[in-house]
Structures are given as C-alpha cells and as structure tokens.
Amino acid sequence: MAALVYLVDDLFFVARIRETAAALGVEVARAPDPESVVATAREARLVILDLRRPDALRALDLLGADAVARAVPSLGFIDHENVEGIEAARRHGCATVLSKRKFASDLPALLSAAAPNRGA
C-alpha cells in the first residue's frame, strides 16, 4: 500500500516528490490517469495532483464520488496566477491548493503527514 499517490507528469515535481518521500520513508505510487488515482487513493494517506493537467478536475470529481477515496486529503499545486484554476480546484473538492513554489518549498512538511507513524 502506498501512503501517497500522485497524478503528476512534470519531471521536476515527480523527482521532488519521490526524493522527499524516500527521505521520509513514505511509499509512493504514481497514477497515470484519474481512474488510477481513485483506485490507489482508497488505501493512501494523501493524494497530490498537478492541477495544470487537463484531467486533474476529473480526478477530483472521481475522488469525491468514491466514499472511501473522498476521505483521503487531496493536495493540488498550480501556477499562482491561475486564479480560475485555483477556484475550480476548490469547487471540485481539492482540500489544499498551493502555488507551485509553495508546494516545492513546503514538500517535506506536507509529506510528513503521510510518513509512517505520523499524522494518524
């Protein structure tokens, strides 16, 4: 079971997520599409979404429609100037929406909630 599932294609963020998770002892799983996010999220502690992906809102809708996956916190990141995208993500149920910069700088603290024996 992966404690963290992510729907991210940007190689910079994929590397940051994987490296930070490894340092914290957090098992991660990359979801290639929204349907995979839901299937993996059912046993995860955190879902991370790149809200710049065209299918990110669909992933949020699918998470919200699944009784088990809905309980898993979702965290999305997006360009800070994309106000419309930020508002859309919130309307679609994204629990936390951050700018790309804030996400990158706060990643260790954000992932610590999914670390073993933490955030339970």
C-alpha positions in Angstrom: 0.0 0.0 0.0 1.4 3.4 -1.0 0.8 6.1 1.6 1.0 8.7 -1.1 -0.5 8.7 -4.6 0.3 11.4 -7.2 -1.0 12.4 -10.5 1.9 14.5 -11.8 3.8 14.4 -15.1 6.2 17.3 -14.6 9.6 15.6 -14.1 10.9 18.3 -11.7 7.9 17.7 -9.3 8.0 13.9 -9.8 11.6 13.9 -8.7 11.0 16.2 -5.8 8.0 14.1 -4.6 9.9 10.8 -4.9 13.1 12.1 -3.3 11.3 13.7 -0.4 9.1 10.7 0.2 12.1 8.4 0.2 13.9 10.6 2.8 10.8 10.4 5.0 10.2 6.7 4.5 6.9 7.3 2.6 5.9 4.8 0.0 4.6 6.5 -3.2 2.7 5.4 -6.2 2.3 7.4 -9.5 -1.1 7.3 -11.0 -1.1 7.6 -14.8 -4.8 8.7 -15.0 -7.7 9.9 -12.9 -9.2 6.4 -12.5 -5.9 5.0 -11.2 -5.8 7.9 -8.6 -9.1 6.7 -7.2 -8.1 3.0 -7.1 -4.8 3.8 -5.3 -6.2 6.6 -3.1 -8.5 4.2 -1.3 -5.6 3.0 0.8 -3.4 6.1 0.8 -3.0 8.9 3.3 -2.5 11.7 0.8 -3.3 12.5 -2.9 -1.2 15.0 -4.8 -2.5 16.5 -8.1 -0.8 18.7 -10.6 -3.8 21.0 -11.3 -2.2 22.0 -14.6 -3.1 18.6 -16.0 -6.2 18.8 -18.2 -7.7 15.8 -16.3 -7.0 17.0 -12.8 -10.6 18.2 -12.2 -11.9 14.9 -13.4 -9.6 13.2 -10.9 -11.0 15.4 -8.1 -14.6 14.6 -9.2 -13.9 10.8 -9.2 -12.3 11.1 -5.8 -15.3 12.9 -4.4 -17.7 10.3 -5.9 -15.9 7.4 -4.1 -16.9 7.1 -0.5 -13.5 5.7 0.7 -11.2 7.9 -1.5 -13.2 11.0 -0.6 -11.8 10.8 3.0 -8.2 11.0 1.8 -6.9 14.5 1.8 -6.1 16.0 -1.6 -3.4 18.5 -2.3 -3.0 20.3 -5.6 -0.5 22.7 -7.0 -0.8 25.2 -9.8 0.6 28.4 -11.2 -0.1 31.2 -8.7 -1.5 33.5 -11.3 -4.1 30.9 -12.5 -6.9 32.2 -10.2 -9.6 30.5 -12.3 -7.8 27.1 -11.9 -7.4 27.6 -8.2 -11.1 28.4 -7.7 -12.1 25.4 -10.0 -9.9 23.0 -8.0 -11.6 24.2 -4.7 -15.0 23.8 -6.2 -14.2 20.3 -7.3 -13.2 19.4 -3.7 -9.4 19.8 -3.6 -8.7 20.2 0.1 -5.5 22.2 -0.3 -4.4 24.3 -3.3 -0.9 25.7 -3.3 1.2 27.6 -5.8 4.0 25.5 -7.4 6.6 27.4 -5.4 4.9 27.0 -2.1 4.3 23.3 -2.8 8.0 22.8 -3.7 9.3 24.7 -0.6 6.8 23.0 1.8 7.0 19.5 0.4 8.8 17.9 3.4 6.3 19.2 5.9 3.4 18.3 3.6 4.6 14.7 3.1 5.4 14.2 6.8 1.6 13.7 7.3 1.9 10.6 5.1 5.0 9.3 6.9 4.8 6.0 8.9 3.7 6.6 12.5 2.8 10.2 11.8 -0.4 12.1 11.1 -2.5 9.2 12.3 
